[in-house]
Amino acid sequence: MNVAALIGSPVGHSLSPAIHRAAFDAAGVDWSYVSFDVQPGRADAALDAMRTLGIAGLSVTTPHKEQVADCVDGLAQAAAALRSVNTVVVENDGRLVGHSTDGHGFIASLEAEGISICGIHVAVLGAGPAARSIVSALDRAGAGSIVVINRTPSKGENVVAVAPITARAGGPDATGDLVKADLIVNATSVGFDTDELPLDPAALRLEHLVADLVYHPLDTALLRAARNVGARTFDGLGMLVYQAALQQHLWLGQMPDVGVMRAAAESELARRPTTIDS
């Protein structure tokens, strides 16, 4: 049996085990998936253990993505650009190569819904790792322009650095940038277990596409506000499921059933309590 694993801290909340196990079972492959809580700063030891134990694939989450990028034997293009890894692949020669499927997963989730990124104008809210991966992927997919909106301008500039030609940092009043965007992406944690909004809903328009990376709750206040004006919305499971599907493609050489993975994620979420502060 081949074993894939997740490392992070904490990992108890992760949907990855349920998603990956469901896909492995549906494909009828002899793979299993486990998770390990690895303390910050110990990613190098986890990679040594991967080699020693013969773990066939690795998922990487907070806080290890940058350290893993420094410790693997090689980096694929997206991971090298971000200096961040969420997937480790064991090559035939035994080398461990780091990949980043987060941004590509987001793009793939939109493409599956018939959305083409080429030439569109995007507003990304946030300046964390998720925003960086999405901005980089949007740039590679041919977005017409990207504006990064964040409360701390210097952090926004750090995100812009991954796509310096296409992206720019937004000003203190983001309303104009939001109104002009074709696609608005919430890459912040605002809305996680609350009814808080990451933007002024008055900026939302019927013509907007609105994606929220928050998936707990799955139907966020932002998505409800967007639907109220008739905008088309995309919830946070899209990116999560597709980045996991791309991980399996890297490990197995075949694309898994994303419908099965989505159903597993929804089932797991349904078992978890949702607490909303009103």
C-alpha positions in Angstrom: 0.0 0.0 0.0 1.2 3.5 -0.8 0.8 6.1 1.9 0.3 9.9 1.4 0.3 12.2 4.4 -0.5 15.7 5.6 1.8 17.7 7.8 0.8 20.9 9.6 0.0 22.3 13.0 -2.7 22.0 13.8 -4.2 19.4 11.4 -7.2 18.1 13.4 -9.6 20.5 11.5 -8.4 19.6 8.0 -10.8 18.2 5.4 -7.9 16.7 3.5 -8.0 13.2 5.0 -11.7 12.8 4.1 -11.3 14.3 0.6 -8.2 12.2 -0.3 -9.5 8.9 1.1 -12.8 9.2 -0.7 -11.0 9.8 -4.0 -8.6 6.9 -3.5 -11.5 4.6 -2.7 -13.5 5.8 -5.7 -10.5 5.2 -8.0 -9.8 1.7 -6.5 -6.1 2.5 -5.9 -4.1 1.0 -3.1 -3.4 4.3 -1.4 -4.2 5.5 2.1 -3.9 9.0 3.7 -2.9 10.0 7.2 -2.1 13.3 9.0 0.6 14.3 11.3 0.8 17.3 13.6 4.3 18.5 13.1 5.5 21.4 15.3 6.7 24.6 13.7 10.3 24.5 12.5 10.3 20.7 12.2 9.4 20.3 8.5 12.9 19.2 7.7 12.6 16.3 10.1 9.2 15.4 8.5 10.9 15.3 5.1 13.6 13.0 6.5 10.8 10.8 7.9 9.1 10.8 4.5 12.3 9.4 2.9 12.9 6.9 5.7 9.3 5.6 5.9 8.7 5.6 2.1 5.8 7.9 2.2 4.7 8.3 -1.4 3.3 11.8 -1.3 3.0 14.7 1.0 0.5 17.5 1.6 1.8 20.5 3.4 -0.2 23.1 5.2 0.4 25.9 7.7 3.0 26.6 9.1 5.4 24.5 7.0 5.0 25.6 3.4 8.0 28.0 3.2 10.3 25.7 5.2 9.5 22.7 3.0 10.3 24.9 0.0 13.8 25.4 1.5 14.3 21.7 2.3 13.1 19.7 -0.8 15.5 18.6 -3.6 13.8 20.7 -6.2 10.9 23.0 -6.9 8.3 23.2 -9.7 7.7 26.5 -11.4 4.8 27.7 -9.2 6.4 26.7 -6.0 9.7 28.3 -7.0 7.9 31.6 -7.8 6.2 31.6 -4.4 8.9 29.9 -2.3 6.0 27.9 -0.9 5.1 24.2 -1.2 1.8 22.5 -0.5 2.6 19.2 -2.3 5.7 17.0 -2.3 6.2 14.4 -5.0 8.7 11.6 -4.9 10.4 11.4 -8.3 11.6 8.1 -9.8 15.1 8.8 -8.8 14.0 9.4 -5.2 14.3 13.2 -5.3 11.6 15.1 -3.4 10.2 17.9 -5.6 7.9 20.6 -4.2 4.8 21.9 -6.0 2.2 24.4 -5.2 -1.3 23.5 -6.4 -3.3 26.1 -4.4 -3.4 28.9 -7.0 -3.9 26.4 -9.9 -6.6 24.7 -7.9 -8.5 28.0 -7.6 -8.2 28.7 -11.4 -9.3 25.1 -12.2 -12.3 25.4 -9.9 -13.5 28.5 -11.9 -12.7 26.9 -15.2 -14.8 23.9 -14.3 -17.7 26.4 -13.9 -17.1 27.9 -17.4 -15.1 30.9 -16.2 -12.2 32.0 -18.3 -9.5 34.0 -16.5 -7.9 35.4 -19.7 -8.2 39.2 -19.9 -10.5 39.7 -16.9 -10.0 42.2 -14.1 -9.6 40.8 -10.6 -9.7 42.3 -7.1 -8.1 40.1 -4.4 -8.9 40.9 -0.8 -6.0 39.9 1.6 -2.3 39.7 1.6 -1.6 36.3 3.1 -0.2 33.1 1.5 -3.6 32.3 -0.1 -3.7 35.7 -1.8 -0.1 35.3 -3.0 -0.8 31.9 -4.6 -3.9 33.1 -6.2 -2.3 36.3 -7.6 0.5 34.3 -9.0 -1.8 31.8 -10.7 -4.1 34.5 -12.0 -1.0 36.2 -13.6 0.0 32.9 -15.2 -3.5 32.3 -16.5 -3.6 35.6 -18.3 -5.7 37.9 -16.1 -5.9 41.4 -17.6 -5.2 43.1 -14.3 -5.1 42.3 -10.6 -5.5 44.7 -7.7 -4.6 43.5 -4.2 -6.6 45.2 -1.5 -5.4 44.9 2.1 -5.6 47.0 5.3 -1.8 47.1 5.5 -0.5 48.5 2.2 3.1 47.1 2.6 1.7 43.6 2.9 -0.2 44.2 -0.3 3.0 45.2 -2.0 4.5 41.9 -1.0 1.8 40.0 -2.8 2.0 42.2 -5.9 5.7 41.3 -6.1 4.8 37.8 -7.4 3.1 39.4 -10.4 4.7 42.8 -10.8 3.5 43.5 -14.3 -0.1 42.5 -13.9 -0.8 43.3 -10.3 -0.8 46.4 -8.2 -1.8 47.3 -4.7 -5.1 49.1 -4.1 -5.5 52.4 -2.4 -7.0 53.2 1.0 -10.5 53.5 -0.6 -11.0 50.3 -2.4 -14.6 50.9 -3.6 -13.6 52.0 -7.0 -11.3 49.0 -7.6 -14.1 46.7 -6.4 -16.7 48.2 -8.7 -14.5 47.9 -11.7 -13.5 44.3 -11.1 -15.0 41.4 -13.0 -14.0 38.9 -10.3 -13.7 39.6 -6.5 -11.9 37.1 -4.4 -11.9 37.1 -0.6 -8.6 35.5 0.4 -8.9 36.7 4.0 -10.3 34.8 7.0 -13.0 37.4 7.4 -16.3 35.5 7.5 -14.9 32.4 9.2 -17.5 31.4 11.7 -19.0 35.0 11.7 -21.4 37.1 9.7 -18.7 39.7 9.1 -18.1 41.1 5.6 -14.6 41.7 4.1 -16.0 44.6 2.0 -18.7 47.2 1.8 -21.6 45.4 0.2 -22.6 48.6 -1.6 -19.7 47.9 -3.9 -21.2 44.6 -5.2 -22.8 44.6 -8.6 -24.9 42.2 -10.7 -22.1 41.8 -13.1 -19.6 40.6 -10.5 -18.2 37.1 -10.0 -17.6 36.7 -6.3 -15.4 33.9 -4.8 -14.9 33.4 -1.1 -12.2 31.1 0.1 -13.8 30.7 3.5 -15.7 27.4 3.7 -16.8 27.3 7.3 -19.6 28.3 7.0 -19.9 27.3 3.4 -22.5 30.0 2.7 -20.8 33.1 4.0 -22.2 36.5 4.5 -20.2 37.7 1.5 -21.7 35.2 -0.8 -25.2 36.0 0.5 -24.7 39.7 -0.1 -23.4 39.0 -3.6 -26.4 36.8 -4.4 -28.7 39.6 -3.1 -27.6 41.8 -6.0 -27.7 39.0 -8.5 -24.0 38.3 -8.7 -22.7 34.8 -9.5 -20.9 33.2 -6.5 -18.3 30.5 -5.8 -17.8 29.0 -2.3 -14.5 28.0 -0.7 -14.7 24.3 -1.4 -13.9 24.8 -5.0 -10.3 25.8 -4.5 -9.9 23.2 -1.6 -11.2 20.3 -3.7 -9.3 21.2 -6.9 -6.0 21.8 -5.2 -6.4 18.3 -3.6 -7.3 16.8 -7.0 -4.2 18.3 -8.5 -2.1 16.8 -5.7 -3.5 13.4 -6.6 -2.8 13.9 -10.2 0.8 14.6 -9.3 1.1 11.5 -7.1 -0.8 9.0 -9.3 -0.6 10.4 -12.8 -4.4 10.5 -13.1 -7.1 13.0 -12.2 -9.5 11.9 -9.5 -13.2 12.3 -9.4 -13.7 15.8 -8.1 -17.4 15.2 -7.5 -16.6 12.4 -5.1 -14.1 14.7 -3.3 -16.6 17.6 -3.1 -19.2 15.3 -1.7 -16.8 14.0 1.0 -15.9 17.6 2.0 -19.5 18.6 2.3 -20.3 15.5 4.3 -17.4 16.2 6.7 -18.5 19.8 7.0 -22.0 18.8 7.8 -20.8 16.8 10.8 -19.1 19.9 12.3 -21.0 22.6 14.3 -21.2 26.0 12.7 -21.2 28.9 15.2 -22.1 32.3 13.8 -21.7 35.4 16.0 -24.5 37.8 15.3 
